[in-house]
Amino acid sequence: MRLGIEYPIIEGPMSGGPSTPELAAAVSNAGGLGSLGVAYLTASQITDTIERTRALTARPFGVNLFAGGWQQHIDVDAGPMLALLAEVHQGLGLPAPSLPTIGPDPFPEQFEAVLEARPEVFSFTFGIPDRDAMARLRSLGITILGTATTVEEGRLLAESGVDGIIAQGAEAGGHRGTFAGPFESSMVPTLDLVRGMVAAVKLPIIAAGGLMDGTDIKAALQAGSATVQLGTAFLASPESGASEAYKRAILAADRDRTVVTRAFSGRPARGLANDFIARLKGREDIILPYPLQNSLTRPMRTAAGQQGIAGYLSLWAGTGVALASALPAGELVRRLIEDL
């Protein structure tokens, strides 16, 4: 597995705001592997983001996309969710919500932009690209990393021809990458998942989920992982694009206050419990499927970020959130290595 890094640290690709060229470059310049989460960007935005990152670092970095889980045609009763959101919108000074139109899966166009830019590393989650896409990546010499939440998914990724597997444990913040079984079956603790993967496939395994300090990294390496991926640890850094309200919520967490919820996107994801999640407690049946729910709640989340209201933000974070700090990303990498 060719990553071109000095230290066994990968910055998790946090799509939707936190991921920035500045963050990826800072981690890469410090000897780790920076990552760009570009799943919500257009093809032209992806090209621009990669160019901006290359202007900040001459070292390798990765680019991540969502490779599955897209439903364009969804036949559901959206009335209850629209009614609930109407109350929230009123409080935020927004017009009443309306059901968005879901376009075709953006992955094909996004993928072409990634291929044209030829990053050193490409990673994906929510599924597996088709054989042609994998062959094109290999023909360009791009290192391929796939996300698995179970050993069975790890086997499927190995068969697809990836170079390494990101073992996303139950403790991980953000969206679950589950694609080959029910979500409930994927809640395997990170170290257990790593051990299972190491025994099942002959590929390098990357531990991801709840890892925040040198002690966590050491435990993951001892469990058999080749390197580790951390996301929450970098969320509050100055280079992160997370909103100030998001960063304050992360830094204020004095213990694990995370839950796994479908409230914001329609897909299970781990984040800090807040007002919007509480509004939907016991009413999970009205949550719409991904990506419809994700598109529907976007105006709310955007306004909440602008107004500094954390209660209506998707505060994705892993179980180790209480250890988060506001250190610059490069300094954090150095401290992690010193701890290790």
Residue pairs with C-beta under 8 A, 6 or more apart in sequence:
1 143
1 163
1 164
1 203
1 204
1 226
2 120
2 143
2 163
3 10
3 33
3 60
3 120
3 121
3 143
3 227
4 33
4 59
4 60
4 120
5 28
5 31
5 32
5 33
5 60
5 227
6 31
6 32
7 30
7 31
7 32
7 333
7 336
7 337
8 217
8 221
8 226
8 227
8 228
9 27
9 31
9 32
9 33
9 217
9 227
9 228
9 230
9 333
9 336
9 337
10 32
10 33
10 35
10 62
10 206
10 227
10 228
10 229
10 230
11 23
11 24
11 27
11 32
11 33
11 34
11 35
11 229
11 230
11 231
11 234
11 329
12 35
12 37
12 174
12 208
12 229
12 230
12 231
12 232
12 234
13 19
13 35
13 36
13 37
13 38
13 62
13 63
13 64
13 123
13 231
14 37
14 174
14 231
14 234
14 235
14 240
14 242
14 316
15 37
15 38
15 39
15 40
15 64
15 66
16 37
16 39
16 40
16 314
16 316
17 241
17 242
17 243
17 246
17 305
18 37
18 231
18 234
18 235
18 240
18 241
18 242
18 246
19 35
19 36
19 37
19 38
19 241
20 239
20 240
20 241
21 36
21 49
21 52
21 53
21 55
21 56
22 56
22 239
23 34
23 234
23 237
23 239
23 240
23 241
23 329
24 34
24 35
24 36
24 53
24 57
24 61
24 62
25 34
25 53
25 56
25 57
25 61
26 34
26 237
26 239
26 328
26 329
26 330
27 33
27 34
27 35
27 61
27 234
27 329
27 330
27 333
28 34
28 57
28 59
28 60
28 61
29 56
29 57
29 59
29 330
30 329
30 330
30 331
30 333
30 334
31 333
31 337
32 333
33 60
33 61
33 62
33 121
33 227
34 53
34 57
34 59
34 61
34 62
35 61
35 62
35 63
35 64
35 121
35 123
36 49
36 50
36 53
36 61
36 62
36 63
36 64
36 119
37 64
38 45
38 46
38 49
38 63
38 64
38 65
38 110
38 114
39 64
39 65
39 66
39 110
41 49
41 110
42 106
42 109
42 110
43 109
43 110
43 112
43 113
44 113
46 63
46 110
46 113
46 114
46 117
47 113
47 116
47 117
50 63
50 114
50 117
50 119
51 117
53 61
60 119
60 120
60 121
61 119
61 120
61 121
62 119
62 120
62 121
62 122
62 123
62 145
63 114
63 117
63 119
63 121
63 122
63 123
64 122
64 123
64 124
64 125
65 107
65 110
65 111
65 114
65 122
65 124
66 107
66 124
66 125
66 126
66 127
67 107
67 124
67 125
67 126
67 127
67 128
67 129
68 126
68 127
68 128
68 179
69 126
69 127
69 179
69 267
69 290
69 291
70 105
70 106
70 107
70 291
71 102
71 289
71 290
71 291
71 292
72 102
72 103
72 104
72 105
73 102
74 102
74 288
74 289
74 292
76 288
76 289
76 292
78 99
78 288
78 292
78 296
80 283
80 286
81 286
81 287
81 288
81 293
81 296
82 96
82 97
82 98
82 99
82 296
84 279
84 280
84 283
84 286
85 97
85 296
85 297
85 300
86 96
86 97
88 276
88 279
88 300
88 312
89 95
89 96
89 97
89 299
89 300
90 96
92 300
92 303
92 304
92 307
92 309
92 312
93 303
94 299
94 300
94 303
97 296
97 299
97 300
99 292
99 296
100 292
100 295
100 296
102 291
102 292
102 295
107 129
111 129
111 133
114 122
115 136
115 137
115 140
118 140
118 142
119 142
120 142
120 143
121 142
121 143
121 144
121 145
122 137
122 142
122 143
122 144
122 145
123 144
123 145
123 146
123 147
123 166
124 145
124 146
124 147
125 146
125 147
125 166
125 168
125 175
125 177
126 147
126 175
126 177
126 179
127 179
128 134
128 146
128 156
128 157
128 160
128 179
129 137
129 160
131 160
134 144
134 160
134 161
134 162
137 144
138 144
138 161
143 163
143 164
144 161
144 162
144 163
144 164
145 162
145 163
145 164
145 165
145 166
145 206
146 157
146 160
146 162
146 165
146 166
147 165
147 166
147 168
147 177
147 208
148 154
148 156
148 157
148 165
148 166
148 167
148 168
148 177
148 197
149 167
149 168
149 169
149 176
149 177
149 178
149 186
149 188
149 193
150 178
150 180
150 181
150 185
150 186
150 188
150 193
151 193
151 196
151 197
151 200
152 180
152 181
153 177
153 178
153 179
153 180
153 181
153 186
154 165
154 167
154 196
154 197
154 200
154 201
154 205
155 200
155 201
156 180
157 165
157 201
158 165
158 201
158 202
158 203
162 203
163 203
163 204
164 203
164 204
164 205
164 206
164 226
165 197
165 201
165 203
165 204
165 205
165 206
166 177
166 206
166 208
166 229
167 190
167 193
167 194
167 197
167 205
167 206
167 207
167 208
167 209
167 225
168 176
168 177
168 190
168 193
168 208
168 209
169 188
169 189
169 190
169 191
169 192
169 193
169 194
169 207
169 208
169 209
169 210
170 186
170 187
170 188
170 189
170 190
170 209
171 189
171 190
171 209
171 210
171 270
171 318
171 319
171 320
172 190
172 208
172 209
172 210
172 231
172 270
172 318
173 231
173 232
173 258
173 269
173 270
173 271
173 316
173 317
173 318
173 319
173 321
174 231
174 269
174 270
174 271
174 316
174 318
175 265
175 267
175 268
175 269
175 316
176 183
176 186
176 260
176 267
176 268
176 269
176 270
178 185
178 186
178 268
183 268
187 260
188 196
189 209
190 207
190 208
190 209
190 210
190 211
190 220
191 207
191 219
191 220
191 223
193 209
194 205
194 207
194 220
194 223
194 224
194 225
195 223
195 224
197 205
197 224
198 205
198 223
198 224
198 225
204 226
204 227
205 224
205 225
205 226
206 225
206 226
206 227
206 228
206 229
207 220
207 221
207 223
207 225
207 227
207 228
207 229
208 228
208 229
208 230
208 231
209 318
209 319
210 216
210 318
210 319
210 320
211 217
211 220
211 228
211 229
211 230
211 233
211 318
211 320
212 230
212 232
212 233
212 318
212 320
212 323
212 324
213 233
213 320
213 323
213 336
213 339
214 336
214 337
214 338
214 339
214 340
215 339
216 228
216 320
217 228
217 336
217 339
217 340
218 340
220 228
221 228
230 336
231 318
232 250
232 317
232 318
232 320
232 321
232 324
233 320
233 323
233 324
233 325
233 332
233 336
234 240
234 329
234 332
235 242
235 246
235 247
235 250
235 317
235 324
236 242
236 247
236 250
236 251
236 324
236 325
236 326
237 326
237 327
237 328
237 329
237 332
238 326
238 328
238 329
239 328
239 329
240 247
240 329
242 250
243 305
243 306
243 308
243 313
244 308
245 304
245 305
245 308
245 309
245 310
245 313
246 305
246 310
246 313
246 315
247 326
248 310
249 272
249 274
249 310
249 313
249 315
250 272
250 315
250 317
250 321
250 324
251 324
251 325
251 326
253 272
253 317
253 321
253 322
253 324
254 322
255 322
256 319
256 320
256 321
256 322
257 272
257 273
257 321
258 270
258 271
258 272
258 273
258 317
258 318
258 319
258 321
259 270
259 271
259 272
259 273
259 277
260 268
260 269
260 270
261 268
261 269
261 270
261 271
261 277
261 280
262 268
262 269
262 284
262 287
262 293
263 276
263 277
263 280
263 284
263 287
263 293
263 297
264 271
264 276
264 293
264 294
264 297
264 301
264 314
265 290
265 291
265 293
265 294
265 297
265 314
266 287
266 288
266 289
266 290
266 291
266 292
266 293
266 294
267 290
267 293
267 294
269 314
269 316
270 316
270 317
270 318
270 319
271 314
271 315
271 316
271 317
272 310
272 315
272 317
272 321
274 310
274 311
274 312
274 313
274 315
275 311
275 312
276 297
276 300
276 311
276 312
280 286
280 287
287 293
288 296
297 314
300 312
301 312
301 313
301 314
303 309
303 312
304 310
304 311
304 312
304 313
305 313
317 324
325 332
327 335
